[in-house]
């Protein structure tokens, strides 16, 4: 395998040069237009392909006002999960690490959701080691921006998301931060206290200052501190870990240079640190880790330090608009050493030193330094085709990633298989993409958005992603929308690395194979891909009523999973050998619906529904991820006074199917306690948003008012806790 020279290769330098040149070229074009007296066009003839994507059926936007009105304990995923098609699940259908629930769109799993911040990819979760069933010890990438700093959240599902490249087969979540141009200062505080003393409390405070510096410059600086305490080890009746605690610290500095009319150049630096408070999570199954001293409970056992630096250009021209950026992202992922697999997985005592007081200081720390470099330039060009208005979108994108791993000698002497990135050829991967779309007003009633994306990887070769979205206006109130697209996900560096080994210690071998088995990486993997389809209707008309109903169908192929290498035997152990391989297809299909209506002058009702018709891995018959059969979110807002909004909201979850065939042993599950399905249940909340003055508001309320709790049992899909009743208050003052 050739060395890609991650940051040094000629191809990458060329692409970065292109992105930088686009910034310079745009400035020259704008300067020439201004010099000749040409007017710079500020509005589109027809909306761009990007804007058309945001109008697709599989698209919703959460505004800052909606965020202000709702409680956010620690993570924006708590609001995002209330949108159509969205749930929170663990990384794996096995239920492992079930309390580390992340955004799952249309049942495709968290790894198929691409998280963006201000349009730039967030990839820090890739720093976490991947287990044999696809699980990672990570909370995902939706918790790097405090809720109070968000302007809006754009959520794309299905075919509309495919244009964003690798990792968007389920959907895209784009978190847009606040960038006020006038002087603006904000101070916020938030607290949430559970009714149950065994559940962790939350405290958060943050501050933002932004505004102009002279005529050409403006800035924004914010900082945040947020702590959610760990659940007590006794939160569940049996010995299963509750939610671990998390402490977030965030700093961000942003400088905007108004180069000339219609052109800005942004410089941004971000620093975030996430550390946990250990709650006893074993990582293997769902029980408390064995052999863990009481002194370790509540201590920090893993931490992530994320830094980003980005330069972004936005331009407006006579012929269109452009968006270009370069971003460097580094994640320092550090965790206490755990046993690798079998009975030792998640057990810290396997890698402990010998001084014996049981604290975190006794253990070796493992470090992954994950770096990614991304660059993109996208241009919307106004035009026409056959006399019809159109907007063409052309873009090029680069994503490069690299892992450096540090393993103490005290650990490598126990097992040299922990040295997973000792060969530099497998430390890095580069992905190049170019794409084109057209938003065409085909007739007075029909808008077509064809697209084509080509990606090249120095690991797996080529990938082609065509797409077609359409919108037909039946009448002024009714519209039919639909689309089809091929989406893909590149294999990650763990899956591609033949030096990556996962030892089962004899407990994870399929029937008929001798252990201990070894699961290893494979440098000959193809990307996963899915054919995403949707069709539905949208209504917007009578008395402000609007609604949608969508059918979606995803055929998921070449999914990467551990598979048998026929006849292969590990010479060191005599056990059978497995490796990551592309496996047969899975199918996900279902219905999404939404309904919004005013009731008189002071009340408004909003409801959305997700109904899963099918979720099946065709190789095993298991569900693809542990999502409910149906999910209903509803809210009733009452504007009691001009300054007081009262909200009654709730979510009702249908049963959650569980796996019926072992993921590790590929055998049918027969024990009744392992086939338990999480039953249906509902959570209801009441809240208030009071504008104390024009510049200050308070929000307060009660979550889970009927105290419906779920205990994590580790049986079937009973893989997570549902916290009980809680009381919250948040305050924001603007200056």
N, C-alpha and C positions, 0 to 999 in steps of 0.2 A: 504494500500500500504506500503510495507516494506521500511525502510530507507536504501538507497544504500551505505551510508557513502563514498561519492564520492572519496576522496583520501585515505580513510583509510581501505577500504574493502580488505579482503584477496585475492579475485580474481584479483583485480587490482595490489596488491603488487606482486602477482605471475607473472603477465604479465610483469610488469616493471622489475622484477628480471630476467625474461627470456631475455628481450631486453638488459639489462646490461650484463648479462652473455654471450650473443652472441658477444659483443664487446671483452670481456675478452677471450672467447674461440677462437675467430678468431686470436687474438694476439698469443695465445699459439700454434695454428695450424701452423701459419706462422713461428713462432720461431723454431718449430720442423722441418719444411720443410727446413729452412735455415741451421739448425744445421746438418742435414744429407746430405747436399749438393744437395738437389733436386732443380731443377729450378722452379721458380714461373712463371706459364704461364700468359702472359700479353695479349694474344689475344684469342678470342673465336673460337672454331671449327665451330660453327654455331651461328648466332646472337641470343642473348637472347630473351625471350618472350617480354621483355620490348622494346628492339630495334625493334622487329618485329611489335609491336604496332605502333611505330613511322613511320613504312613504310606502314601502312594501308592507304586505300583511304581516310578515314576520318581523315587525319593527315596533318598538315602543321607546318612549323617552320619559325619563324620570327627571322632573325639574327640581331646582334648588328649593322652591317653595314646598314641594311635596316632601323633600328630605327634611326640611325644617319642621314639618308637621308630624313627623313620625319618630319613634325612638330608634336609635341605632346604638346597640350595646357596645360593639367593638368593631364591626366589620360591615362594609357596604353590602355584602352579600345578603344581609338580613332584609334589605329593601328590594334588592334585585330579584330575590326569590319570589316576590309577590307578583311578578309580571307573568303574562301568559307563556306557557311552555317552559317555565323555569322552576327548578327545585334545587334543594341542597342534598348532595349525597357524598359518601366517602369515595375514595379513589378506586375502590374495587368492589365488584359484586359480592365478594366474600364477606364483606362487613368489617374487615380489618380497619383499624383506626377510624371506627364509625363516628366518633365525636369530632373528627376533623373534617366536617362537612363543607363542601365547596360548591360553587355554581355548576349546575348540570342543566344543559339546555336540550330539550326534546329527548331526554334519556340517552344521550350519546356519551355521557361520562365527563367529569371535569377536565380530563386531559384533552378533550376536543373543544374546549372553550378558550378562545384567544382573548386575553385581557390587554387592553390598550389604556394608556394614560395620555390624554391630549393627542390621540392618534398614533402613539408610538408603542411598540410591543413591550410587554412586561414579561420577563422570562426567568425570574428568580427561582421559581419552584423547580426549574431544571437542575439546580444545584443539589437537590436532595436525591439520595440514592434510591433506585427503583427496586422494589421487591419482586418476587417471582410472579405475583398475580397483578402487577401493575400499580401497586400501592406505593405511596411515598410518605415520609414523615414530614408533611408540610400542610399548612393551612391554605395554600393557594396564593394567588396574587391579587386579591381584591381588597387587601387591607393595608396598602401603602399610602393611601390618601385619607386624612381625617374627613368625616362626613361634612363638617362645617365648612370645609374648603372646596366643596364640589359645586360647580355651576349647574351641571346636568349629567345624566348618564344615558347613553344611547345603547340600546340592546337590539342586536340583529340576530335573526334565527333563519335557518334553512338556506335556500338558494341565494338570498341576498348577501349572505356572509361569505360565500365562496371567493369573492373577489379579493379577500384579504390574505389569501395564501395559506401556508401550512398552519395547522392547529385550529382552523375555524370550521371544521366539519359540523360541529354542533351549533356554534354561533360565535358572536363577537360582543364583548362588553367594552365600550369606550367611555372612560371616566374623564369628563372635561372639567378642568379646574377653573376657579374664579380668576379673572384677570381684569379687574376694574381699571379704567383709564383715568377717572377722577380720583382725587384724594379720598382714601377710604381706610378706616381702621375698625377692627372687629375683635372683640374679646368674648369667648364662649366658655361655658362650663356645663358639665353633665354628670349626673349620678343616677345609678340604678341599684336599688337595694332589694334582694329577693326576700320573699316571705319565709323561705326555708333557710335556716342558718347553715345547712350543709352545702348550699350553692354559693358561688362566688359573686361578690359585689363588683360594680364597675364605677370608675371615677375617671373623668377626662377634662382637660382644659387645653385651650389653644388660643393663639392670637395671630392676627393678620394685619399687616400694614401695606398699603399700596397707593400709588399715585404718580403724577408727573414729576419729572426733574427737568425743568426748562421746557423748551418747545419740541425737542427731538427725542427725549428719553422718558420712559416711565418704568416703574419697578413694582415688584410685589415680594414680600418676605412673610413667611409664616412658620410657626413652630407649634408642636403639639406633644402632649404627654397623655397616654391613655393606658390604664391598667384594669384588666378584668382578673379577679382573683381566681385561683384554682378551686374546684369543688373539693369538699372533704372526701377522703377515701370511703367514708360510710354513706355516701349519697345514694348508693344502690344497696339493696338488701343483700345480694350475693356479692362475691368479690369481683366486681367489674369496675374499671376506672370510669370516673365522670369526666367532665370537661377540664382540661388543663388550663392553667392561667396563661395570660399573655400580657406583656408590657410593650407598648409601642412608643417610640420616640422619633419624631419627625422634624426635620428642618428643610426649608426650601427657599431658594433665592432665584428670582426671575427678573431679567432686565430686557426691556423692549426698546429697540432703536427704530424710530419712525424715519426711515431713510428718505422717503419722498412720498408724495400722495399715492395711496394705494399699495404701499410696500412697507413691510416691517421685517426686522431681523431680530429674533429672540435668542437670548442666552439663558440657560437654566441649569442650576446645580441642585441636586436633591440628595439628602442623606437621611436614611431611616434605619432604625435598629429594632428588631423584634426578638424578645427573649421570652422563654416560657417559664411557668411555675409548674413543676412536675406534679402530676396527679396519680402516677402509678401505671400509666399506659404500658402494656407489654409489647405492643406491636405485632405479636403473634396471637391470632384470635382476638379476644376482647378482654380477657381477664387481667387482673393486677399482676405485674411482674413479680416473679418469685425471687426470693433472696435479696430484696431491696430493703435497706434499713430505713427506719422511720426518719432518720436525719436527712435523707435525700428528698422526702416528700416536701413539696413547696419550693425546692431549690431550682435554680436554672440548670437544665440539662441540655439545652440546645439554644443556639442564637444565630440570627442572620443579620448581617450588616450589608445594606444595599446602598450603593452610590450610583448616581447617574449624572452625566453631563451631556447637554444637547444644544445644538444650534438649529434654529428653525426659520425658514423664510416663507412668508405668505405674500403673494403678489396678485395685483389686478391690472389687466391690460385691455387694450382696445379689442383684442381677439379672444380674451378669456381670462382664466385665473390659474394660479399655480400654488402648490404646497410642497416644500422640500425640507428634509431634515437629515441630520447626522446625530446619532445617539450612541454613547458609550455607557454600558451598564456593567457593574461589577457586584457580585454577591459573595460575601465571605460567610460560608455556612460551616458552623462548628458545633459538634455534638459529642456528648460523652460516649465512649466506646460501649457497644452492646454486643452480646452474643449474636452470632450471624444468623442462626436458623434453628429449626426444630425446637426443642425445649428451651434452648438458650436464647432464642431471639427476643430482643427487648430486655434482657436481663443484664443489668449493668455490672453485677458482681463477676461476670465472666472476664472482664477486662480491668478489674480493680487492682490497685496497688496493695501493698501489704501492711500499711501502717494502721489500718483497721478501725478508724472512728466512724466510718460510714458516710462521710460527707462527700460533696462533689469533688473536693480536692484530692480524694483518693483514686480518682479514675483518670485513665488516659483520654485525651480529646482527639477526635478525628476531624480533619479540616478539608473542605472542598472550596477552592476558589474558582468561581464560575464567572467568566467574562463573556459578554456579548457585544457585538458592534452591529448596528443597524443603520441603514441609509435608504432614503426613499425620495423620489421626485415624481410628482403627479401633476399633470396639466389638463385643464378643461378648456377645450377650444370650441368656440361657437361656429356653427356652420349650417349647412342645409344639404339635403339629399332629395333628388327628384322634386325640388321645389318646396320641400317640407323642412321646417326648422329642426335642428338637431344640435346636440352637444357631444363632442367626442372627448373621451378621456384616455390619455396615454400615460403610462407610468413604468418606472423601473424601481426595483427594490433589492436590497442585499441584507442578508442576516448571517452573521458569523458567530460561532460560539466555541468556547474552549474551557476545559476543566483541568486544573492542577490540584492534585490530591496530596495531602501530607498525612502519613500514617506513622505514629511513634514506633520505635523499635520494639517496645514492650508489647505492642499489638501484633506487628508483623512476625515476631518470633513465635507467637501462638498460631497464626495462620497467615502464610504468605499470600493467600488469595485476597486479602484485604488491600494488596497493592494493585488496584484495579486500573490505574492509568500510568503504569511504568513505561509503556511504549508510547513515545511522542506521536507516532502515526495515528493513534486512536484518541488523542486528546481533543481533537477539533473537527469542526464541520463547517462548511460554507454553502449557502443556498442563495442562488441568484434568480430573480424573477423579472419578467416584463409582461405587461398586460395592456389590453386595449378594450374599451367599451364605447358604445354609442347609445345615446338617449334620443330616440327618433320619434317625432310626432307623425306616425305613419298615416293616420287619418284624423279627422276632427275628434274622434272618440277613442282612438287606439294609440297607445304609446308602447313602443318596443325598446327593450334594453338588451341587445346582444353583447356578449363579452367573451374574451379569450385570454387566458393567462398561461404563460409558459414558464416553467421553473427548471433550473438545472442545479443538481447537487454534486459535489465532488465525491459523495459517498454512494448514492444510488442512481445517478444519471438523470434522465429527463422525466418530466411530468407535465401533462397538458390538461388544463381545466377550462373547458368551454361552459358557457352559461347563457340562458335566455330567460328574461323576465318580461312580463307583459301586463298591461293595465287597459281594460276596456270599460268605458263609461256607458252604462246602460241607460241611465237617466241622470238628472241633476243630483239625485240622492243615492243611486245605486251604482256600484262599480264591481266588476270582476277583476281579480288579480291572481296571477299565478307565475310559477317559475320552475326551472329545472337547471341544475348545475352539478358539476363534478368537483367535489372538495377533497383535500388530501391533508395528510399529516406526516411529516418526515420522521423517521426513526430517531430516537434520542441517543445521546452519546453512550449511555449505559447499554442499550440494546445493541448498538453497533460494535461494541468493544469485545473482541474475543478473549481479552484478559479479565473480563468481568465474570466472576463465578458466584453462584449462590449455592451453598452447601445445605442439603436437606437434613443431614444427620440421621437419615433413614426414615424420617417421618413424612416425607413428601413425595414418595415414589408411587407411580401408578401401579395398579394391580398387575402382577406378573413380572415386575422389574425389581431388581435387588438394590438395596441401599447400602451406604448413603449415596443418594443421587446428586448429581451436580448439574445445575442449570447455568449455561454460559452464554455470552454474547455472540453475535453473528454479524460479520461485516458484509454479508451478502443479502441484506434485507431490502425489500421493496417498500415504498411508502404505503401506509394505509390510505384508503380512499373510500368515498361514499358518493352515491348518486342521490342527491337531495331534490325532492319534488314537493311542491305545494300548490294548492288552488283553493280559492275561497271568494267570499263576497264581503264587501264593506258597505255600510249604510251611514249616511250623514245627512240629516235633513230636519224633519218635523220637530219644532220646538227644542232644538238643541240636542236631540237624541242621536247617538251614534253607536254603532256596533260592528263587529266582525265575526266571521266564522270561517275557519281554515282547516283543510285536511292536509296533513303532511305525511310523507313516506320517504324514509331513508334506507337505501340498500348499502350496507356497510361491508366492504370487502378488504381482503388482505390484512385483516386485523392482526397485530403482532401479539403473540402469546407463546408461552413455553410449550415446546413440542418435543416428541421423542426423536432421537437420532438412532435409527434402527441399528442394532448390533454394536453400538459404540459402548466401550467400557473404560472407565477411568482407571489408568494403571496404578494410581496412588492408593485407591480405596477398593477397587474391584466393583464399584457401584456403576449403575447405568448413567448415561450422559444425555442431557437434554439441552436444547438451546432455543433462543428466541427464533420464531419462525412466523411466516405469513400463513394465517389459518383461514378456513372457509368463511363464508359470509355471515352477517347478522342483519336483522331487519328491525327497524323501529318505525312505527306509524301511529298516528293518533289525530285528535281534533283539538283545536284551540278556539276559544271564543271570548269575546269581550262585549260589554254593554255599559253605556254611560248615559245617564239621563238626569236632567234637573227635575225636582219635584217642588213646584211652586217657586217662590223667589228666594227661599232660604235653604232648601234642602237639595242635595245631589246624591245620586246613587251610582256606584261603579262596581261592576262584577266582572271577573274573568274566570275561565274554566280551561283546564287541560285534562284531556281524557286519553289515556294510552290504550290503543286498540291492540297493539302487539309490540313486544320487546323481547327478542329471542336471538341468542347466539346459536346459529344453525349447527355448530359443531357439538355443543353440549346440551342444547335445549334450555339453558339457563337464561334468565333476564340479563340484558346487557348491563344495566345498572339498577340499583335498588330504589326505584322511584315509585310513588303511589300509583294505583290504577287510575285515580282521578284526583285533581286538586282544584278546589274552589276558593277563590279570594274575593272578598266583598267588603265594601266600605260605604258608610252612610255619613255624609258631612252635613252639619247644621251650622249655618252662619247665624248664631244666636244674636250677636250684635256686630256692629261694624268692626269691632276690635276683638271679637271672641269667636273662634271656630271650635266646635265640638265634633268629635269623630268616634263613631262606633265601627269597629272593623273585626274581621275574623277570617280564619282559614280553616277549611274542612278537608282533611286528607282521607282518601280511600285506602283500602288495604295495600300493603307493600308486599309483592310476591318475593319469595326467597329462592335461592339456588336449589336445584334438586339433584345436581351432579357435582361431585367434589372438583374444585378447580385444580387442586394440587395432585390428586390421585386419579382423576378422570374415572371415578366409579360412582355408581348410583348411591345417593344418600338414603338410608333406610331408617335411621333413628328418628323417632317422632320429635324429640326435643330439638333436633337440628333442622326440622322442616317447619318450624313455627313461623307464621306470617304476622307481621305487625298489623294489628287491626285498625279500623278506621277511627278517627277521632277529630275533634275540633278545638281550636284555640281562638278565644275572643278577647278583644282589647278595647279599652276606652281611653280617650285622650283629649286634651284641650290645648289650643294654641292661642295665647292672649298677647295682643300687641299692647304692651304697657304704655309705650309712647311710639312716635313715628320711628324712633331709632332703637327700640329695645323690645324684645319679646321673651315670654316664658312659655315653655311647653311642659306639660306634666300629665301623668295618667297612670293607669294600671294595665300591665300586660298579663295575659292569661288569667282573666278575672275569676274564672271558675276553678282555677288551680288544677288543671288537667296535666298530670305529670306522666312521663314514661321513664321506666327504669331500663337501663341497658343490661340485658341478660346474656348477650352473646349467642342466643339461640336464633337460628334463621335470620330474618330481617329485623329482629329486635336488637339492632346494633348501635343505637344511640340513645342519649338522654333527651327528653323534652323538659326544659326547665319549668318550674311551677310559677305561681303568681309572683309578680315583681312590681315595684313602685319606682317611677322615674321622674326626674325633673331636670330640665335643661334651660339655660339662660344665655341669651346673646345680646350684647350691647354694641351698637355701631356708633362710631364717632365721625 
